[in-house]
Structure formats: C-alpha cells, structure tokens
C-alpha cells in the first residue's frame, strides 16, 4: 500500500511539472510595435506628379479646356495644373474644402479614369 501511495504521489508531481511546461508564457507572446496609425498612401503620393511640370491655365490645350467646361470642373482655372514632360497627360487638382479632387486628361481632352 505504501508503494502505491508513493507511486501516485510521484505521478502527481510529474503531471504538475508537465502541466507547467505546457502552459504558454504570456509574456513571450507580447510584442512591442509602433502604436502610431499609418494612413494608406494617397494617389498623389504614388508619384503621379513626380514627372510632371506645373503649368498655368493658358498653357492647357484647347481640347482639354473644352472638356473642363462642364459643371463638375467649375473653378478649374484656379486649381493646381500639371502636364507631363511629354505633354500627353494633364492633371488638375481642385480643392473642395479639406478634400482635393484630382482629374487627369490626355492631350485630346479625354478624361483618364484613376
């Protein structure tokens, strides 16, 4: 009977030791990181104006000016205007409160969808 009691006590100690090793250490799962929220890059940050030249409203081709006559583009003359170095693409950035609306056109006045 004494041997059975010692055997059971030994098994109990072994199982407690094994249980302690199975439980995960919560501190090892914690990782430090940068808590700062990073906003996704906007279209204008992706290099669309990188190879473009700022121009005045008078430098915009007549076909593009004609396309900008719609109500959607009211005030385009005061917007930030850009053209590609090759003159194939024109970009108009219009401020509307806190938002900036961006439009792109080819040299024939056809709008290029983003």
C-alpha positions as CSV (number, residue, x, y, z in Angstrom):
1,X,0.0,0.0,0.0
2,X,2.9,2.3,0.8
3,X,4.4,1.7,-2.6
4,X,1.1,2.6,-4.4
5,X,0.9,5.8,-2.4
6,X,4.5,6.8,-3.3
7,X,3.9,5.9,-6.9
8,X,0.7,8.0,-7.1
9,X,2.5,10.9,-5.4
10,X,5.3,10.7,-7.9
11,X,2.9,10.6,-10.8
12,X,1.1,13.7,-9.4
13,X,4.4,15.6,-9.2
14,X,5.4,14.5,-12.7
15,X,2.0,15.6,-14.1
16,X,2.2,19.0,-12.4
17,X,5.7,19.6,-13.8
18,X,4.5,18.6,-17.3
19,X,1.4,20.9,-17.0
20,X,3.6,23.9,-16.0
21,X,5.7,23.3,-19.2
22,X,2.6,23.1,-21.5
23,X,1.1,26.4,-20.4
24,X,2.3,29.2,-22.7
25,X,4.2,32.0,-21.2
26,X,2.0,35.1,-21.8
27,X,5.0,37.5,-21.7
28,X,6.7,35.8,-24.6
29,X,3.7,36.4,-26.8
30,X,3.7,40.1,-26.3
31,X,5.4,42.1,-29.0
32,X,6.2,45.7,-29.0
33,X,5.2,47.6,-32.0
34,X,4.6,51.1,-33.3
35,X,1.2,52.2,-32.0
36,X,1.1,55.1,-34.5
37,X,-1.7,54.7,-37.1
38,X,-0.3,54.9,-40.6
39,X,-2.7,56.1,-43.2
40,X,-2.6,54.5,-46.7
41,X,-0.7,56.4,-49.3
42,X,-2.9,58.6,-51.4
43,X,-2.9,58.6,-55.2
44,X,-0.9,61.8,-55.3
45,X,1.8,60.3,-53.1
46,X,2.4,57.5,-55.5
47,X,4.4,59.5,-58.0
48,X,1.7,60.8,-60.3
49,X,3.1,64.3,-60.2
50,X,6.7,63.2,-59.9
51,X,7.5,63.6,-63.6
52,X,5.0,66.5,-64.2
53,X,5.5,70.2,-64.7
54,X,3.3,72.8,-63.1
55,X,1.6,75.0,-65.8
56,X,-0.8,77.9,-66.0
57,X,-4.4,77.7,-67.3
58,X,-3.3,79.4,-70.5
59,X,-0.9,76.5,-71.2
60,X,-3.7,73.9,-71.2
61,X,-4.6,72.8,-74.8
62,X,-7.9,73.9,-76.2
63,X,-9.3,70.3,-76.3
64,X,-8.6,69.9,-72.5
65,X,-10.1,73.4,-71.8
66,X,-13.2,72.4,-73.7
67,X,-13.5,69.2,-71.7
68,X,-13.2,71.2,-68.5
69,X,-16.2,73.4,-69.3
70,X,-18.6,71.1,-67.5
71,X,-20.2,71.9,-64.1
72,X,-18.1,69.2,-62.5
73,X,-14.9,71.2,-63.1
74,X,-16.1,74.7,-62.1
75,X,-13.1,76.8,-61.0
76,X,-10.5,74.7,-62.7
77,X,-8.6,77.8,-63.8
78,X,-7.7,78.4,-60.1
79,X,-6.7,74.8,-59.5
80,X,-3.2,73.3,-59.4
81,X,-2.4,72.3,-63.0
82,X,0.3,69.9,-64.2
83,X,1.4,68.4,-67.5
84,X,3.6,65.5,-68.2
85,X,7.0,66.3,-69.6
86,X,5.9,64.8,-73.0
87,X,2.7,66.9,-72.9
88,X,0.5,63.8,-73.2
89,X,-1.2,63.9,-69.8
90,X,-2.7,66.9,-67.9
91,X,-3.6,66.7,-64.3
92,X,-5.9,69.1,-62.4
93,X,-6.0,69.1,-58.6
94,X,-9.0,71.1,-57.3
95,X,-9.5,71.8,-53.6
96,X,-13.0,71.3,-52.2
97,X,-12.9,72.1,-48.5
98,X,-10.5,69.6,-46.9
99,X,-10.6,67.3,-49.9
100,X,-8.6,67.5,-53.1
101,X,-10.3,66.2,-56.3
102,X,-7.9,65.1,-59.0
103,X,-8.7,64.7,-62.7
104,X,-6.4,63.5,-65.5
105,X,-6.9,64.2,-69.2
106,X,-5.0,63.2,-72.3
107,X,-4.0,66.0,-74.8
108,X,-7.2,65.4,-76.8
109,X,-9.4,66.2,-73.8
110,X,-10.4,62.6,-73.0
111,X,-10.6,62.0,-69.2
112,X,-8.3,59.3,-67.9
113,X,-10.0,57.4,-65.1
114,X,-8.0,56.7,-62.0
